[in-house]
Amino acid sequence: MAAPLAASAHVHVEPGQADAGSYATLTFKVPNESATAGTVGVVVDLPTDTPFTSVSYQPTPGWTTEVTTSTLPEPVDLDGTTITEAPTQVTWTAEGDTQIAPGQFQQFVVSAGAVPDTGSIALPTHQRYSDGTVVDWADATPASGEEPEHPAPTLYVNDAPPTDEHAGHSSDDDATTAGVGTSDDSASGAGDGTVGPLSIGLGIGGLALGALALVVSVVALTRRPRATATGGTSRGGVDA
């Protein structure tokens, strides 16, 4: 259970997959991992080599949002059109006393498109805390598939996500509902027509209890006093 719980504590993007050419609604789920400070700023870096041509945001109460458009390091050709500028960053800043407190999380939503025709898109995210600490969720996942300490949220397009991804963390609710009963089903054999060790163990236990109850019943019957012809009971002596 530790691996899924650890993954769910990271900053990630939902859904984790999108079709090339589509306009995707992306939700960045940002949990607070500090025990003493609140999250007061979130910055997402957008790709410059495979840029989105349009990015808009859904207002988040208590937060200001800014989409930064910059000149690209190199012009990019998209369907015969040369792109020299594109959205390169989205910044959320807490207003007043607003913050993501310890034990809480916040969701930040953008619409981005058109989704580039590429394998995957890393979206490095920088989380700023009220004590001045900044956590950079920017580590690339190595070829081995082992999750780094601070993985960058990643949108998979043509590439398949790693097997330990929830299809890009496709909601923790899915993990809760779809995962319930998984281990029990595998133990009992439910769902595949087979009888698992748990079912066999319960069956043997039931038979043993039934046999014990039968023995107790027989013993009780054999020790019960027998009635005499006069309605009394035989006590092994002579009636007066």
C-alpha positions as CSV (number, residue, x, y, z in Angstrom):
1,M,0.0,0.0,0.0
2,A,2.9,2.4,0.6
3,A,3.7,3.0,-3.1
4,P,0.2,4.2,-4.1
5,L,-0.1,6.4,-1.0
6,A,3.3,8.0,-1.7
7,A,2.3,8.7,-5.3
8,S,-1.0,10.3,-4.3
9,A,0.9,12.7,-2.0
10,H,2.8,14.1,-5.0
11,V,1.8,17.1,-7.2
12,H,0.3,15.6,-10.3
13,V,-1.9,16.3,-13.2
14,E,-5.3,14.8,-14.0
15,P,-6.1,13.2,-16.4
16,G,-2.6,11.9,-17.2
17,Q,-3.4,11.3,-20.9
18,A,-4.8,13.3,-23.7
19,D,-5.2,13.0,-27.5
20,A,-2.9,14.9,-29.8
21,G,-4.8,17.9,-31.3
22,S,-7.4,18.0,-28.6
23,Y,-8.0,20.8,-26.0
24,A,-7.6,19.2,-22.6
25,T,-8.9,20.3,-19.2
26,L,-6.0,19.7,-16.9
27,T,-6.3,19.7,-13.1
28,F,-3.2,20.1,-11.0
29,K,-3.7,18.5,-7.6
30,V,-1.4,20.1,-5.1
31,P,-1.2,18.5,-1.6
32,N,0.5,20.3,1.3
33,E,3.4,18.1,2.5
34,S,4.7,20.4,5.2
35,A,3.7,19.9,8.9
36,T,4.4,23.5,9.8
37,A,3.9,25.8,6.7
38,G,1.1,26.4,4.2
39,T,1.4,26.4,0.4
40,V,1.0,30.0,-0.9
41,G,2.3,29.8,-4.4
42,V,2.2,27.3,-7.3
43,V,4.0,27.7,-10.7
44,V,3.7,25.3,-13.6
45,D,6.2,25.5,-16.5
46,L,4.7,24.8,-19.9
47,P,6.7,23.2,-22.7
48,T,8.6,25.4,-25.2
49,D,9.8,22.8,-27.7
50,T,6.2,21.4,-28.1
51,P,4.2,24.4,-27.0
52,F,0.5,24.8,-26.4
53,T,-0.9,27.6,-28.5
54,S,-3.7,28.5,-26.1
55,V,-4.0,28.2,-22.3
56,S,-6.9,29.6,-20.2
57,Y,-7.6,29.0,-16.5
58,Q,-10.5,28.4,-14.2
59,P,-10.7,31.0,-11.4
60,T,-9.7,29.6,-8.0
61,P,-11.3,31.4,-5.0
62,G,-8.6,33.0,-2.9
63,W,-6.0,32.8,-5.6
64,T,-4.8,35.1,-8.4
65,T,-3.8,33.4,-11.6
66,E,-1.5,34.6,-14.3
67,V,-0.7,33.0,-17.7
68,T,2.7,34.2,-19.0
69,T,3.4,34.3,-22.7
70,S,7.0,34.4,-23.8
71,T,9.1,34.3,-26.9
72,L,10.1,30.7,-27.6
73,P,13.9,29.8,-27.6
74,E,13.4,28.4,-31.1
75,P,10.5,29.0,-33.6
76,V,8.3,25.9,-33.8
77,D,6.4,24.9,-37.0
78,L,2.9,23.7,-36.3
79,D,0.9,22.5,-39.4
80,G,2.7,24.9,-41.6
81,T,2.5,27.9,-39.2
82,T,5.6,29.2,-37.5
83,I,5.1,29.8,-33.8
84,T,7.5,32.2,-32.1
85,E,5.4,33.0,-28.9
86,A,3.4,30.8,-26.7
87,P,2.2,30.4,-23.1
88,T,5.2,29.3,-21.1
89,Q,4.0,29.5,-17.4
90,V,1.0,29.5,-15.2
91,T,1.3,31.1,-11.7
92,W,-1.2,30.9,-8.8
93,T,-0.6,33.2,-5.9
94,A,-2.6,33.0,-2.6
95,E,-4.4,36.2,-1.6
96,G,-4.4,37.5,2.0
97,D,-4.6,34.6,4.5
98,T,-5.4,32.0,1.9
99,Q,-3.1,29.0,1.9
100,I,-3.1,25.2,1.5
101,A,-2.8,24.3,5.1
102,P,-1.1,21.1,6.4
103,G,-3.3,18.1,5.7
104,Q,-5.1,19.9,2.9
105,F,-4.8,19.9,-0.9
106,Q,-6.0,22.3,-3.6
107,Q,-6.9,21.8,-7.3
108,F,-5.9,24.3,-10.0
109,V,-7.6,23.9,-13.4
110,V,-6.5,25.0,-16.9
111,S,-7.6,24.4,-20.4
112,A,-4.6,23.8,-22.7
113,G,-4.4,23.1,-26.5
114,A,-3.9,22.1,-29.0
115,V,-2.2,19.1,-27.4
116,P,1.1,18.6,-29.2
117,D,1.6,15.5,-31.3
118,T,4.4,14.1,-29.1
119,G,5.2,11.2,-26.8
120,S,4.7,12.9,-23.4
121,I,4.8,16.4,-21.9
122,A,6.6,17.2,-18.6
123,L,5.0,20.0,-16.7
124,P,7.5,20.9,-13.9
125,T,5.7,22.5,-11.0
126,H,7.2,24.6,-8.2
127,Q,5.4,24.7,-4.8
128,R,6.1,27.7,-2.6
129,Y,5.5,27.5,1.2
130,S,4.8,30.3,3.7
131,D,8.2,29.7,5.3
132,G,10.0,30.5,2.1
133,T,10.7,26.9,1.1
134,V,10.2,25.9,-2.5
135,V,9.8,22.3,-3.6
136,D,10.5,21.7,-7.3
137,W,8.4,18.9,-8.8
138,A,10.6,18.6,-11.8
139,D,12.5,15.3,-11.8
140,A,12.2,13.2,-14.9
141,T,11.2,9.5,-14.5
142,P,14.2,7.4,-15.5
143,A,14.1,4.6,-18.0
144,S,14.0,2.0,-15.2
145,G,10.5,3.3,-14.3
146,E,11.5,4.0,-10.7
147,E,9.7,7.1,-9.4
148,P,12.1,9.9,-8.4
149,E,11.7,11.8,-5.2
150,H,10.0,14.8,-6.8
151,P,8.5,13.6,-10.1
152,A,7.3,16.2,-12.6
153,P,3.6,16.0,-13.4
154,T,3.4,14.4,-16.9
155,L,0.8,14.4,-19.6
156,Y,1.1,11.4,-21.8
157,V,0.0,11.7,-25.4
158,N,1.4,9.0,-27.7
159,D,3.4,7.2,-25.1
160,A,1.8,4.9,-22.6
161,P,2.1,5.9,-19.0
162,P,4.2,3.8,-16.6
163,T,2.3,0.8,-15.2
164,D,2.5,2.3,-11.7
165,E,0.6,5.4,-12.9
166,H,-3.2,5.6,-12.3
167,A,-3.5,6.4,-16.0
168,G,-2.0,9.6,-15.0
169,H,-3.5,9.5,-11.5
170,S,-7.0,9.2,-12.9
171,S,-8.6,10.2,-9.7
172,D,-8.0,8.9,-6.2
173,D,-11.7,8.0,-6.1
174,D,-11.1,5.5,-8.8
175,A,-8.3,4.0,-6.7
176,T,-10.7,3.8,-3.8
177,T,-13.7,2.4,-5.5
178,A,-12.0,0.2,-8.0
179,G,-9.4,-1.0,-5.6
180,V,-11.9,-2.0,-2.9
181,G,-12.1,-5.8,-2.9
182,T,-9.1,-6.3,-5.1
183,S,-7.0,-8.1,-2.5
184,D,-10.1,-9.9,-1.0
185,D,-11.2,-11.1,-4.5
186,S,-7.7,-12.5,-5.2
187,A,-7.7,-14.3,-1.9
188,S,-11.2,-15.7,-2.2
189,G,-11.2,-16.3,-5.9
190,A,-14.2,-14.1,-6.5
191,G,-14.6,-12.8,-10.0
192,D,-12.7,-15.5,-12.0
193,G,-14.8,-18.6,-11.3
194,T,-12.1,-20.3,-9.1
195,V,-12.1,-21.1,-5.5
196,G,-9.3,-19.3,-3.5
197,P,-7.6,-20.4,-0.3
198,L,-9.8,-18.2,1.8
199,S,-12.9,-19.9,0.6
200,I,-11.4,-23.4,1.1
201,G,-10.3,-22.4,4.6
202,L,-13.8,-21.1,5.5
203,G,-15.3,-24.3,4.1
204,I,-13.0,-26.6,6.2
205,G,-13.7,-24.5,9.3
206,G,-17.4,-24.8,8.7
207,L,-17.2,-28.6,8.3
208,A,-15.1,-28.9,11.5
209,L,-17.6,-26.9,13.5
210,G,-20.5,-29.0,12.1
211,A,-18.8,-32.2,13.1
212,L,-18.1,-30.9,16.6
213,A,-21.7,-29.9,17.0
214,L,-22.8,-33.4,15.9
215,V,-20.5,-35.2,18.4
216,V,-21.8,-32.9,21.3
217,S,-25.4,-33.7,20.3
218,V,-24.8,-37.5,20.3
219,V,-23.0,-37.4,23.7
220,A,-25.9,-35.4,25.2
221,L,-28.5,-37.9,23.9
222,T,-26.7,-40.9,25.2
223,R,-26.4,-39.4,28.7
224,R,-30.0,-38.4,28.9
225,P,-32.0,-40.2,31.7
226,R,-34.5,-42.8,30.4
227,A,-38.2,-42.7,31.3
228,T,-39.8,-45.7,33.1
229,A,-43.2,-47.3,32.3
230,T,-44.9,-45.4,35.2
231,G,-43.7,-42.1,33.9
232,G,-40.8,-41.9,36.4
233,T,-37.2,-42.1,35.7
234,S,-34.9,-45.1,36.1
235,R,-32.3,-44.4,38.8
236,G,-30.6,-47.8,38.8
237,G,-32.5,-48.9,42.0
238,V,-35.8,-50.6,43.0
239,D,-39.0,-48.5,43.2
240,A,-40.6,-48.5,46.6
